[in-house]
């Protein structure tokens, strides 16, 4: 994933980005709000409760751990 700006409201991520936190470390304003873990549950989309950025999980889904 390339350098992102937290003002971008839609970001595509892959299984390699998991576990996902917002803001992501490669965001230019990585300290814009407290770090929060973004969970997808049974969905491919999740929204940050602080800044409203929508994350969409693309590609192959991660395999569950036992």
N, C-alpha and C positions, 0 to 999 in steps of 0.2 A: 504494500500500500504506500502511496506517495504522500508527501506533506499535505496535510489538510488544514483548512481554516475552520475554526469552530463556528463561524458565521454561516458556513455551508449547512443547510438544514436537512440534507439527504446524503447519506454515505452508504455505499455498498461495501460489505465486509465478507470475508470468507471464513471457513473453519479455522484457518491458520491464525486469524485475529482473536480467537477465543482463548481464554475468557476475555470478554470485551469490557472495557471501562470507558467512561466518558468523563472528561475529555481524554482522547487517546494520546499516548506519549508523543506521537509525531505531529500533533496539531500545533499550529503556530501560537495559539493562546492556550497551551496545555494547562495553565493554572487559572482559567477563567471561572471555574466553580469547583466545589469539592468533588473529588473523584467518586464516581458511583459505578457499581457493576451493573451492566445491562444484560438482563436475562431475556431469552427468546421464548422460553416455555415450549409450546407446541406450534408456535408461529415462526415465520421467516422474517417478521418485522417487529421492531421494538423501538420505543421512544424514550429519550433521556428525560427524566422528570424535572431536571434543572433548566436545561436550555431548549428542550423540545426537538433536538436533532433526531431525525428518523434514521434508524439503521436497518438496512435490509441485508439479510444473509443470502448470499448467492453461491452457486456451485453446489458441490456435494455436501450433504449434511454430515456433521461429525458423528462418530460412532459413540454410543453410550458406554460409560465405564461401569464395570460391575464391582 
